Amino acid sequence: MKKSSKKSFVDEKKLSKKYRTNVGGLIAAWKKGRSDVEIACSTGIDLFTLKQIKSEIELAHRRQRLEEKKEALAHGQSPKQHHIFLRPLT
């Protein structure tokens, strides 16, 4: 059984079915620090297809962060702000 503290926002089953490959294995390989070329050679997946899978995963995470930001604003919480401290010119 998988023990994960964070909820996965990527539908691995849907992507695996779409691209006919094990997307969970690809994600694990990326987390281990393997390059796209290494993964493409070891799995036999076209490099272009691998880039498409990666971009879909990144897009799903981006959408989730945007939804969380909208929910936080709806609940009256202010978004995390980055303060920039400037030195006066002398």
MOCOR-V345425 format. One record per residue. PSI is psi as a letter, one per 20 degrees, with the letter a starting at -180 (NA if undefined). OMEGA is omega in whole degrees, -180 to 180 (NA if undefined). D_LAST is the distance of its C-alpha to the last C-alpha in whole Angstrom. Layout:
((PSI:OMEGA:D_LAST) (PSI:OMEGA:D_LAST))
This chain:
((q:-178:61) (p:176:58) (o:-178:55) (p:-180:52) (h:-179:50) (q:176:48) (p:180:50) (p:-178:50) (i:-179:49) (p:177:51) (n:-175:55) (h:-180:56) (g:-179:59) (g:179:59) (h:178:56) (g:179:59) (g:-179:62) (g:-175:60) (i:179:59) (l:178:62) (r:180:60) (n:-178:59) (h:177:55) (h:177:55) (h:178:56) (g:179:53) (g:179:50) (h:179:51) (g:178:51) (h:179:48) (h:178:47) (i:176:48) (j:179:46) (q:-179:48) (r:180:47) (h:-179:49) (g:178:51) (g:-179:52) (g:180:53) (g:180:55) (g:-176:57) (h:-178:58) (i:-179:59) (j:179:60) (q:177:58) (q:-178:56) (h:178:53) (g:178:52) (h:178:54) (g:177:52) (h:178:49) (g:179:50) (g:-179:51) (g:-179:47) (h:177:46) (h:178:48) (g:179:47) (h:179:44) (h:179:44) (g:178:46) (h:178:44) (g:178:41) (g:-179:44) (g:178:44) (h:178:40) (g:178:40) (g:178:43) (h:179:42) (g:179:39) (g:178:41) (g:180:43) (h:178:40) (h:180:39) (h:179:43) (j:176:43) (j:178:40) (p:179:38) (q:179:34) (q:178:33) (p:-179:31) (q:177:27) (p:-180:25) (p:178:21) (o:179:18) (p:-179:15) (q:175:12) (p:177:9) (q:179:6) (p:-180:4) (NA:NA:0))
